[in-house]
């Protein structure tokens, strides 16, 4: 029997239980994207005793790309430097 301490809420892994040991960020790669979960103060799971980690979004592990993140919106992006001062809307 595995003693899981975490349940994931939201995203593609919603409802998954696992052992996280209180880490501040869980990253799981699914379908070529990294999905992030962060801890909350909520308790949940089948027995109501698991720490709930909530979905925090997805990123492309290769870096910013349209669809996962917009390169123009990243401060470290060369494109962002070019657009500095321009309307980003």
C-alpha positions in Angstrom: 0.0 0.0 0.0 1.4 3.4 -1.0 0.9 6.3 1.4 0.2 9.2 -0.9 0.3 12.7 0.7 -1.0 14.8 -2.2 -3.9 15.1 -4.6 -3.8 17.2 -7.8 -6.6 19.5 -8.6 -7.4 20.8 -12.1 -5.5 20.3 -15.3 -4.8 17.0 -17.1 -3.9 15.2 -13.9 -7.0 16.2 -11.9 -7.6 13.8 -9.1 -4.2 12.1 -9.3 -2.8 11.1 -5.9 1.0 10.9 -5.3 3.7 11.4 -2.8 5.2 14.9 -3.0 6.8 15.3 0.4 5.8 18.9 0.7 7.7 20.3 -2.4 6.8 23.8 -3.5 6.1 22.8 -7.1 5.2 19.7 -9.0 5.9 19.5 -12.7 4.5 16.7 -14.8 5.2 16.3 -18.6 2.2 15.3 -20.6 1.8 15.4 -24.3 5.0 17.4 -24.8 4.1 20.2 -22.3 5.1 20.6 -18.7 2.1 21.0 -16.4 2.7 22.7 -13.1 0.9 22.3 -9.7 1.5 24.4 -6.6 0.5 23.6 -3.0 -2.5 25.1 -1.2 -3.6 25.0 2.4 -6.6 22.9 1.4 -7.0 19.2 2.3 -8.7 16.7 0.0 -8.6 13.3 -1.5 -10.6 10.2 -0.6 -10.0 10.6 3.2 -9.8 14.4 3.3 -6.2 14.2 4.6 -4.1 14.9 1.4 -2.5 18.2 0.6 -4.2 19.7 -2.5 -1.9 21.0 -5.2 -3.8 23.2 -7.7 -3.1 23.5 -11.4 -0.9 26.5 -12.3 -0.7 26.1 -16.1 1.5 24.6 -18.7 4.8 25.6 -20.4 6.7 24.3 -23.4 9.9 22.7 -22.1 11.7 24.0 -25.1 10.9 27.6 -24.1 8.3 30.1 -25.1 6.2 29.3 -28.1 2.9 30.6 -29.3 0.1 28.4 -27.9 1.7 27.7 -24.6 3.2 31.1 -23.8 3.6 34.1 -26.1 7.3 34.9 -26.6 6.4 38.6 -26.9 5.1 38.6 -23.3 8.3 37.2 -21.7 10.6 39.8 -20.2 13.7 37.7 -21.0 12.6 37.2 -24.6 14.6 39.0 -27.4 11.2 39.8 -29.0 10.1 41.4 -25.7 13.2 43.7 -25.9 12.3 44.7 -29.4 8.7 45.5 -28.4 9.6 47.5 -25.3 7.7 50.7 -25.4 5.3 49.4 -28.1 1.6 48.6 -27.4 1.4 44.8 -26.6 -2.3 44.6 -26.9 
